[in-house]
Amino acid sequence: MRNDTTDVRLPAAVHLEIQPPSSYSSSFGSEPWQREIRSFRGEVIYENGRFPHFRMEDGEFDDADEHDRHAYHVLARLRSTGELIASARLAPAELLAPSKVMALDEPGATRLLSKERLRRTDVLEGARWVVHPHHRRQNIGQLLVVASNVLAQRLGRSLIWVLAGTVAGQDAILRHFGFWEASPDSHPMPEVGDMVKLLACRPEQLLGNHPRLAAQVAPAVLDELTRIRLGRESSPVA
């Protein structure tokens, strides 16, 4: 059933950016934009000291995660300053060893793949959906969801699955936009103080339910994918 969100718009003040998976020869954090993402996520998840392990001894914030280098990173920035205000990570599920979804809810994930007649190579695993507190309730999270689904569609992926937090209502936001509960089980994720549930969506269905917003976001995603492709083609070959 179509549930188009006509009141959501891509804010003119926000620029969408996509960064590609990293080289296998380098760790995630060797490039300035990678360190920026890790620092941004660490500061937001730190929550004014609630999770102190995201603040280093030197006072800097950091969220190091082994899956970052395999992932596309969907970012939202303020056009005026370039400030990073939101980010999401989407990685090909088959490259994650182990996939966090499979590690926490392998029975649910296996049932989901069987029901949808898909393989892990059809899946993008979403994680680290983070919006800065000063920019929440401004539709930034919804824009990341739609941009991530446009990305999945362009990459030929048929499913996005994610372990969605239930404490702050991340699962409710995703369900509102077309994700469904793929498993009845909840799992503790103590490093971020949350209980998570496996949610999933079909990109073609989600985008079909939000055609106006998809039409706004898609050109920005396609521009970024073109930039990534051209950058790779112009890179010197060793």
C-alpha positions in Angstrom: 0.0 0.0 0.0 1.3 3.4 -0.9 2.1 5.6 2.1 3.8 8.6 0.4 5.2 11.2 2.9 4.2 14.3 1.1 5.4 16.6 3.9 9.0 15.4 3.9 11.3 17.4 1.7 15.1 17.2 1.0 16.2 20.4 2.8 18.0 22.8 0.6 20.5 23.4 3.3 21.6 19.7 3.3 23.9 18.0 0.9 24.0 14.2 0.5 27.3 12.5 0.1 28.2 8.9 -0.4 31.6 7.4 0.2 32.5 4.0 -1.2 34.1 0.9 0.4 37.7 1.3 1.3 40.7 -0.4 -0.2 41.5 -3.7 1.4 45.1 -2.6 1.8 44.3 0.2 4.2 42.5 0.4 7.5 39.4 2.5 7.9 40.7 5.7 9.4 43.6 6.4 7.1 41.6 9.0 5.1 40.4 12.3 6.7 36.7 11.6 5.8 37.0 8.2 7.5 38.4 9.7 10.7 35.6 12.3 10.5 32.9 9.6 10.4 34.5 7.7 13.3 34.8 10.8 15.4 31.2 12.0 14.6 29.6 8.7 15.4 31.7 8.4 18.6 30.7 11.8 19.8 27.0 11.2 19.2 26.9 7.7 20.7 29.0 9.0 23.7 25.8 10.8 24.9 27.5 13.2 27.3 29.3 10.4 29.1 26.7 7.7 29.1 29.0 5.5 27.1 32.5 6.6 28.1 34.4 4.1 26.0 33.7 6.2 22.9 35.9 8.9 24.3 39.6 8.3 24.1 42.2 9.2 26.7 43.2 12.3 24.7 39.7 13.6 24.8 38.9 12.8 21.2 35.9 10.7 20.2 36.1 7.5 18.2 33.8 4.7 17.0 36.1 2.1 15.4 34.2 -0.8 13.7 35.6 -3.6 11.6 32.7 -3.4 9.1 33.4 0.2 8.1 35.9 -0.6 5.3 33.4 -2.9 3.5 30.6 -0.4 3.5 29.1 2.5 1.6 28.7 5.5 3.9 25.7 7.7 3.3 26.3 11.1 4.8 24.3 14.3 5.3 26.2 17.6 5.5 25.2 21.3 5.9 25.9 23.0 2.6 26.9 26.2 4.3 29.7 24.8 6.4 30.2 21.2 5.3 29.5 20.0 8.9 28.6 16.3 9.1 25.2 16.0 10.7 24.1 12.4 10.0 25.5 9.1 8.6 24.5 5.6 7.8 26.5 2.6 6.8 25.5 -0.1 4.2 27.7 -3.1 3.5 27.3 -6.1 1.3 26.3 -8.8 3.8 28.4 -11.5 2.2 31.6 -9.5 2.9 31.0 -9.2 6.7 32.7 -11.9 8.7 30.7 -12.1 10.8 27.6 -10.2 9.8 26.3 -8.6 13.0 22.8 -9.6 11.9 23.9 -13.3 11.5 25.8 -13.2 14.8 22.9 -11.9 16.8 19.9 -13.4 15.0 21.0 -16.1 12.6 17.7 -18.1 12.9 15.7 -14.9 12.0 18.0 -14.0 9.2 18.0 -17.5 7.8 14.2 -17.6 7.9 14.0 -14.2 6.2 16.3 -15.2 3.3 14.3 -18.4 2.8 11.0 -16.6 2.9 12.1 -13.9 0.4 14.0 -16.5 -1.7 17.2 -14.5 -1.5 20.9 -15.1 -0.7 23.2 -13.0 1.3 24.7 -11.6 -1.9 21.3 -9.9 -2.4 21.5 -8.1 0.9 22.9 -4.8 2.2 23.4 -4.8 5.9 22.6 -1.4 7.4 24.1 -0.1 10.6 25.3 3.0 12.5 22.2 5.1 11.5 23.3 8.3 13.4 21.8 11.8 13.4 23.3 14.6 15.5 20.9 15.6 18.3 20.8 19.2 17.1 19.4 18.1 13.7 16.8 15.5 14.8 13.1 16.0 14.0 14.1 17.7 10.8 13.5 14.6 8.5 17.2 14.0 8.2 16.8 10.4 9.3 14.0 9.8 6.8 16.2 11.2 4.0 19.0 8.8 5.0 16.5 5.9 4.8 15.4 6.8 1.3 18.9 7.6 0.1 20.1 4.2 1.4 17.3 2.4 -0.5 18.1 4.3 -3.7 21.7 3.2 -3.2 20.7 -0.4 -2.7 18.5 -0.4 -5.8 21.3 1.0 -7.9 23.7 -1.6 -6.6 21.3 -4.3 -7.6 20.5 -5.4 -4.0 17.0 -6.7 -3.3 16.9 -6.4 0.5 18.3 -4.2 3.3 18.4 -5.7 6.8 19.3 -3.9 10.0 19.4 -4.4 13.7 17.3 -1.5 14.8 17.4 0.0 18.3 14.2 -0.1 20.3 15.1 2.1 23.3 15.1 5.4 21.4 12.6 4.3 18.8 14.8 3.8 15.8 12.7 0.7 15.0 9.5 2.7 14.9 11.0 5.3 12.5 12.1 2.5 10.1 8.8 0.7 10.3 7.0 4.0 9.6 9.0 4.2 6.4 8.4 0.6 5.2 10.7 -1.7 7.1 9.0 -4.7 8.6 9.9 -6.8 11.7 11.6 -9.8 10.3 12.1 -11.7 13.6 10.1 -11.6 16.9 13.3 -11.8 19.0 15.0 -8.9 20.7 18.8 -8.9 21.5 20.9 -6.8 23.9 23.6 -4.6 22.4 25.3 -3.4 25.5 28.0 -1.3 23.8 25.3 1.2 22.8 22.9 0.5 25.6 20.1 -0.8 23.4 17.9 -3.7 22.6 17.8 -4.4 18.9 15.4 -6.2 16.6 15.9 -7.5 13.0 14.0 -5.3 10.5 14.1 -5.5 6.7 12.8 -3.8 3.6 12.6 -4.3 -0.1 14.0 -1.2 -1.7 11.7 -1.2 -4.7 8.7 -1.4 -2.4 9.9 1.3 0.0 10.7 3.7 -2.8 7.4 2.9 -4.5 5.6 3.9 -1.3 7.4 7.3 -1.2 7.7 8.3 -4.9 7.9 12.1 -4.3 10.7 11.8 -1.8 12.5 9.2 -3.8 12.3 11.5 -6.9 14.0 14.2 -4.8 16.7 12.1 -3.4 17.6 9.9 -6.3 19.5 12.5 -8.4 21.8 13.3 -5.5 22.5 9.6 -5.0 23.2 9.0 -8.7 25.5 12.1 -8.8 27.5 10.7 -6.0 27.7 7.2 -7.6 28.9 8.8 -10.8 31.5 10.8 -8.9 32.7 7.6 -7.2 32.9 5.7 -10.6 34.8 8.6 -12.2 37.2 8.8 -9.3 38.0 5.1 -9.6 38.5 5.3 -13.3 41.0 8.2 -12.9 42.9 6.5 -10.1 46.4 5.4 -11.2 46.8 1.6 -11.4 49.8 0.2 -9.6 
